[in-house]
Amino acid sequence: MKIALTGHTKGLGAEIFKYFNSDHPVLGFSRSNGYDIKSPADRKKIIKESENADVFINLVHNYYHQTDVLFELYSMWEQQNKLIINIGSSVVDNDNWGLDRLDFIEYKNQKIALESMSDLLSKRTSLITIKNYKISEINFQQDVSNLNTIINEFRLSKK
């Protein structure tokens, strides 16, 4: 399985990259290696270079551009048996989270938009599989294990 990943150099992204790169080719896209998802030109490069990947882990959050990456990748992969995993946040399920700070409300709404776009695209007739994975607490080992389970289930479904 060839895996593409945004945000592969820090935090959870670095752990995902390290874990999967031991058994699979992993393409990493981060600002540190010239890919900024807020740039339409860079998003086009990411989408083009991910064309032959089987799995895309949409991790990087930057305003609403994580949703842009989802939509643009879906548009290319729609009729292919591939997997997109969006990394969301459990804050979307907490009605009162962040009400005391405008920047938290903005972040929460951006993650809600990602889930909403994912849900709408999933209702279309297509071959692509879209999964939302919500992070609640930072637990890299558990998150990587859960992502591995999602990818293995997808791999088995392809056979």
N, C-alpha and C positions, 0 to 999 in steps of 0.2 A: 504494500500500500504506500503510495506517495502522499505525503501530508504537507500542506501549506499552512503557515501560521503567522498571524500578525502579532507583533509585540514579543518577539522571541528572545530579547536580550536581558530582560529584567523580570524579577518577581516570578509570578506564576508562569509567564511565557518562557522564561529561561529554564524552569523546571520541566515544562512540557517538551521543549526542544531537546533538552538533554535526555529525557526518558525515551522519547520516540526515536530519536536519531540513532540510538544503539541498534535498532532493528529495521528501521525504515528510512528511506530518503526523506528529509524534511527541508522544505524551503522556508526560510525565515525572512520576514519583512518587518523592519523597524526603522525609525528615524535614523538610528545609528549607522545603518547601512544604505541610507538613501531613499527610504520609502516612508512618506508621510501621508496618512490616509485623508488628511484634510485637503490635500492637493488632488484635483481631478486628474491631472497628468500622472501622478504617482499611483493613484488608484487604478488607472488604466494599465499601468505597468504591472501592478500586482495581479490584476485579473488575467492579463495576457500570460504572465509567467506561471500562473497557477492552472493554466488550461489543461495540463496533463496530470494534475494531482487527482487523487481519489477522494481526499478528505481536506476540507478547509476549516481551520479553527479560527473563528472570527473573534479574537480576544481584545484587540486594542479599542479603547473607548476614547473618542475625541469629538466632543460635541455630538452632532447627529451623524457623523461620518461613519460610524460603525454600521448604521442602518444603510447608508449609501453603499458600503462594501457589500453587504448582504444582497441588496437589490441588483447591483451591477453584476455580481458573480452569478446570482440566480439566473439573470437574463442570458448569460453565456451557457450555463450548465443545465438549463431547464429540461432538456430532453436527453439527459445522460444519467446513468445510475451512479450518482455521487452523493457525498454527505457534506453538509455544512453544519458546523456546531457553533452556535452563537453563545458567547459567554455573557450572561446577564447577571442580575443581582437580585437577591431575595428582598431588597428594599421595596420592590414594586408591589409586593404582597402586604406591606405594612402601611395601612391608611394614614397613620400619624407620623411616619418616619420623615424627618427633615423639615417639618412645617416651620420650625423656628429659624431656618436659614434659606435664603433664596437660592444660593448655589446648590444646596442639597435638593431643593425642589426641582431645579433645572436638571441635575444629574438623574434624579428619579424619572423625570419625564422622558429623558433621552433613552433610558433603559426600557421604559414602557413602549416607546416608539419602536424600538428594536423588536420587542416581543410581538407587538401588533403587526408589524410588517411580516415577521416570520409566520404568524398565524394566518394572515391573508394569503401569503404565497403558498403555504401548505395546503390551502383549499383548492388550488388549481390542479388540474390534471397534468401531472408531470412525472418524470422518473426520479427526480432529485428527492433526497431525504433531508429535512431540516430539523435539527434538534436544538432546543434551548437548554442550556445548562446554567443554573443559577448558583452563584457563590454566596454563601452567607457569612462564613468565618474564614479567615485565611488559614487554610490547612492544605499546603501544597501536595503533600503525599496523598491525602484523600481525594483531592481534586484530580490529580493525574490518574489515580486508580479509577475514578468514576469515568473520566474521559476515555481511558483504555477500554472500559466495559462497553461504552457507547460505540467505539470504533470496532471492537471485536464483534458486537452484535450486527453491525452494518456489514462487516466482511463476511460473516456467516450467511447473511440474507442474500448476498450476491451470488453465492454458490448454488 
